[in-house]
Amino acid sequence: MINKEIHNSYKIGKMKIVEITESNYQDFSNIDIKAFSCAYGGAMGEGGGIYIVDADGCIYHANYCYGDDCIAESHIKDIVPVFEDIQFGLFGNRSTNDSWASVYLGFGNHLVMVKSIFKGFCQKAENANYNNPGDLFQHWPGMVLELIGKGEGVLTMSDVWDSRDSDQ
């Protein structure tokens, strides 16, 4: 079991964001991941950012490009084993692992999730009828949390970033 309290974390209301760095990544090899996003180094938003949502609704953050203690790209697979099974492209991605599905969020941002919530995610995205390309990127955390029964679907990436910025 991962002790989320001993690591740097940031609060969003009752929710915490746990920081994963090169110094502590070994402590996070057993996360029960339900979804994660990954951004290219030059992506819109946080280049190199990885955000993970686990089965308990906890959000983890790592960055493989920027920061004082960014995680080495070679260590991402140690916290996100399925990362090796994803083929990332400039305008999309796909999983070669049958248990995972992926969605391109636009602007160099990718989302990968367990297949058990993929259909629900796609239905929510279709029902939301987003007009702007960045809307799905903004709303994915809340959608995933709602699908796993850990939220009401309102958390956005802006909320996550604001929480991290205010606590650093």
Residue pairs with C-beta under 8 A, 6 or more apart in sequence:
1 30
2 27
2 28
2 30
2 31
3 27
4 16
4 18
4 58
7 18
7 19
7 20
7 24
7 27
8 18
8 19
8 21
9 16
9 17
9 18
9 19
10 16
10 17
10 19
10 163
10 164
10 166
10 167
10 168
11 17
11 163
11 167
12 59
12 155
12 159
12 160
12 163
15 57
15 58
15 59
15 155
16 58
16 59
17 59
17 60
17 61
17 160
17 163
17 164
18 28
18 58
18 59
18 60
18 61
19 60
19 61
19 62
20 28
20 50
20 52
20 60
20 61
20 62
20 71
20 79
21 62
21 67
21 69
21 70
21 71
22 69
22 70
22 71
22 72
22 75
23 69
25 62
25 71
25 75
25 78
25 79
26 78
28 60
28 78
28 79
29 78
29 79
31 52
31 54
31 60
31 79
31 80
32 54
32 55
32 56
33 52
33 53
33 54
33 55
33 80
33 82
33 114
34 53
34 54
34 55
34 113
34 114
34 117
34 144
34 148
35 52
35 53
35 111
35 112
35 113
35 114
35 117
35 140
35 144
36 50
36 51
36 52
36 53
36 80
36 111
36 112
36 113
37 49
37 50
37 51
37 105
37 109
37 110
37 111
37 112
37 140
38 49
38 50
38 83
38 86
38 88
38 109
38 110
38 112
39 45
39 46
39 47
39 48
39 49
39 50
39 108
39 109
39 110
40 47
40 48
40 88
40 108
40 109
41 47
41 48
41 65
41 66
42 108
43 49
43 107
43 108
43 109
44 106
44 107
44 108
44 109
44 134
45 107
45 109
45 137
45 157
46 63
46 66
46 161
47 65
47 66
47 108
48 63
48 64
48 65
48 66
48 70
49 61
49 62
49 63
50 61
50 62
50 63
50 64
50 71
50 76
50 80
51 59
51 60
51 61
51 141
51 157
51 160
52 59
52 60
52 61
52 62
52 79
52 80
53 59
53 141
53 144
53 145
53 148
54 60
55 148
56 150
57 145
57 148
57 150
57 151
59 141
59 160
60 79
61 160
61 164
62 70
62 71
62 76
62 79
63 70
63 71
64 70
64 71
64 72
64 73
64 76
71 79
76 83
77 83
77 84
82 95
82 97
82 99
82 100
82 112
85 95
85 96
85 97
85 100
86 93
86 94
86 95
86 96
86 97
86 100
86 102
86 110
86 112
87 93
87 94
87 95
87 96
88 110
90 108
91 104
92 102
92 104
92 110
93 102
93 104
93 110
93 112
94 102
95 101
95 102
95 112
98 115
99 114
99 115
100 112
100 113
100 114
100 115
101 112
101 113
101 114
101 115
101 118
102 110
102 111
102 112
102 113
103 110
103 111
103 112
103 113
103 121
103 122
103 125
103 136
103 140
104 110
104 111
105 111
105 136
105 137
105 140
106 133
106 134
106 136
106 137
107 133
107 134
107 137
109 137
111 140
113 121
113 144
117 144
117 147
117 148
120 147
121 140
121 143
121 144
121 147
124 143
124 146
124 147
124 153
125 136
125 143
128 135
128 136
128 139
130 136
130 139
137 157
138 156
138 157
138 158
139 153
139 156
139 157
140 157
141 155
141 156
141 157
141 159
141 160
142 151
142 152
142 153
142 154
142 155
142 156
143 153
145 151
145 152
145 153
145 155
146 152
146 153
